[in-house]
Amino acid sequence: MLKVYITFVTKTINKKIMRKTSLVALLLAMPLFYVACAGDEGKKTETTETATTETTAPAEEAAPAEKTNAASDLAAYDPKRGEGKYDETNVKVGALDKAMADKGKAISETKCFSCHKTTDEQLVGPGWKGVSERHTAYWLMNFITNPDAMLVKDPKLQEQLEICLVRMPNQNLQENEAREIVEYMRANDGAK
């Protein structure tokens, strides 16, 4: 893992000139990021061999279909909703729920603050200030619970990834935990 990490940092430095503070934050945050995401490199897992099956269609024939599917997936993507099971029908926000926001703060301190700040300052990931005003609550819920799919489809997230250089991990949060984090984000942005 350390070798991969060093290679990643070296390539990153060669590709882009980073602000000194961003580099220091990246170098300091990566071990925290690894621990927070419950890295288990030291654990050995047994692997089983699986039989390979031959396909009847040549690879050249499958490629255009894959491109078509990817293009239609991107065309169907709703940047207001995001990618996931949450939308305006199952995520309702009203007046700020302080108890829920307090629980969200506690979860954020454990799962989020190794990469994010509550200000607009970037740490590893972007700062949270104003995030609940820029995005709908259900978009935030979809991103918190389904970051991989959204990073593939959302152009603004892809731009952010170019700046941050680290993909947001899936923290495997429960629905209520994600909703509590969203409520904390709203409280951070001054929702009443």
C-alpha positions in Angstrom: 0.0 0.0 0.0 2.8 2.4 0.9 4.5 1.8 -2.5 1.2 2.6 -4.3 0.7 5.7 -2.1 4.2 6.9 -2.9 3.7 6.3 -6.6 0.4 8.1 -6.5 1.9 11.1 -4.8 4.9 11.2 -7.2 2.7 11.0 -10.3 0.4 13.7 -8.8 3.2 16.1 -8.2 4.5 15.5 -11.7 1.1 15.9 -13.4 0.1 19.1 -11.6 1.8 21.7 -9.5 -0.1 21.7 -6.2 -0.2 24.4 -3.6 2.2 23.6 -0.8 -0.6 23.5 1.7 -2.6 21.1 -0.4 0.3 18.7 -0.8 1.0 18.8 3.0 -2.7 18.2 3.7 -2.7 15.3 1.2 0.4 13.7 2.7 -1.0 14.1 6.3 -4.5 13.1 5.4 -3.8 9.9 3.4 -2.9 7.8 6.5 -6.0 9.1 8.2 -8.0 8.4 5.1 -6.7 4.9 5.0 -7.5 4.2 8.7 -10.9 5.9 8.5 -11.9 3.8 5.6 -11.0 0.6 7.5 -8.2 -0.4 5.2 -7.4 -4.1 5.6 -4.3 -4.6 3.5 -2.6 -6.6 6.2 -5.4 -9.2 6.2 -4.9 -12.1 3.8 -8.0 -13.4 2.0 -8.4 -16.7 0.3 -9.0 -16.7 -3.3 -10.7 -19.3 -5.3 -10.1 -19.9 -8.9 -13.0 -19.4 -11.2 -13.5 -21.1 -14.5 -13.3 -18.8 -17.4 -15.9 -19.0 -20.1 -15.3 -18.0 -23.7 -17.5 -15.5 -25.3 -19.0 -16.2 -28.7 -18.9 -12.6 -29.9 -15.5 -10.9 -30.7 -14.5 -8.0 -28.4 -14.7 -5.6 -31.3 -18.5 -6.2 -31.6 -19.1 -5.6 -27.9 -17.3 -2.3 -27.7 -19.8 -0.2 -29.7 -22.7 -1.5 -27.5 -20.7 -0.6 -24.3 -20.1 2.9 -25.7 -23.8 3.3 -26.5 -24.9 2.1 -23.0 -22.4 4.5 -21.4 -23.6 7.4 -23.5 -27.3 6.7 -22.7 -26.4 6.4 -19.0 -24.8 9.8 -19.1 -27.7 11.3 -21.0 -30.1 9.9 -18.4 -28.2 11.3 -15.5 -30.0 14.1 -13.6 -27.5 16.5 -12.0 -30.1 17.8 -9.6 -31.0 14.3 -8.3 -27.7 12.4 -8.7 -27.4 8.7 -9.1 -29.1 6.5 -6.4 -32.4 5.7 -4.8 -33.1 9.1 -3.2 -35.3 11.8 -4.8 -37.8 14.5 -3.7 -40.4 11.8 -2.8 -38.3 10.0 -0.1 -36.1 12.8 1.2 -38.0 15.7 2.7 -36.4 18.7 4.5 -38.2 21.3 6.4 -37.2 23.2 9.6 -33.8 22.1 10.9 -33.9 19.1 13.2 -31.2 20.0 15.8 -31.1 16.5 17.3 -30.6 15.0 13.9 -27.9 17.6 13.1 -26.1 16.8 16.4 -26.0 13.1 15.5 -24.8 14.1 12.0 -22.0 16.1 13.5 -20.9 13.1 15.6 -20.9 10.8 12.6 -19.0 13.5 10.5 -16.3 13.8 13.1 -15.6 10.1 12.7 -16.2 9.5 9.0 -15.8 12.8 7.2 -13.5 15.3 9.0 -10.3 13.5 8.1 -10.9 14.8 4.5 -13.4 17.7 4.8 -13.7 20.9 6.7 -16.9 22.7 7.6 -15.5 25.9 6.0 -15.0 26.5 2.3 -11.3 25.5 2.7 -10.2 22.3 0.9 -8.5 19.7 3.0 -8.3 16.5 1.0 -11.9 16.9 -0.2 -13.7 20.2 -0.7 -15.0 22.2 2.2 -18.6 21.8 3.2 -19.6 25.5 3.5 -22.6 26.1 1.2 -22.9 22.5 0.0 -26.5 22.2 1.1 -27.3 25.4 -0.8 -25.6 24.2 -4.0 -27.2 20.7 -4.0 -30.5 19.2 -3.1 -30.8 17.1 0.1 -31.5 14.0 -2.0 -28.5 14.7 -4.3 -26.3 14.8 -1.1 -27.9 11.6 0.2 -27.2 9.9 -3.2 -23.6 11.1 -3.2 -22.9 10.1 0.5 -24.4 6.6 -0.1 -23.4 6.0 -3.7 -20.2 8.0 -4.4 -18.7 5.7 -7.0 -21.6 5.8 -9.5 -21.9 9.6 -9.1 -18.2 10.2 -9.6 -18.5 8.3 -12.9 -21.5 10.3 -14.2 -21.5 13.8 -12.6 -19.4 16.3 -14.6 -19.1 18.7 -11.7 -17.9 15.9 -9.4 -15.4 14.9 -12.1 -14.1 18.5 -12.2 -13.8 18.4 -8.4 -11.9 15.1 -8.6 -9.4 16.8 -10.9 -8.8 19.4 -8.1 -8.8 17.1 -5.1 -7.2 14.1 -6.8 -8.8 11.6 -4.3 -12.0 9.8 -4.9 -14.6 10.0 -2.0 -14.8 6.5 -0.5 -18.1 4.7 0.1 -18.3 4.8 4.0 -21.2 2.3 3.9 -23.4 4.5 5.9 -27.0 3.6 6.9 -29.8 5.7 5.4 -30.5 7.4 8.8 -26.7 8.2 9.2 -26.5 9.8 5.7 -29.7 11.8 6.5 -28.2 13.0 9.8 -25.0 14.2 8.0 -27.2 16.1 5.5 -29.0 17.7 8.4 -25.6 18.7 9.9 -24.6 20.1 6.6 -27.8 22.2 6.5 -27.1 23.4 10.1 -23.5 24.3 9.1 -25.0 26.4 6.3 -27.3 28.2 8.7 -30.6 26.5 8.0 -33.2 27.2 10.6 
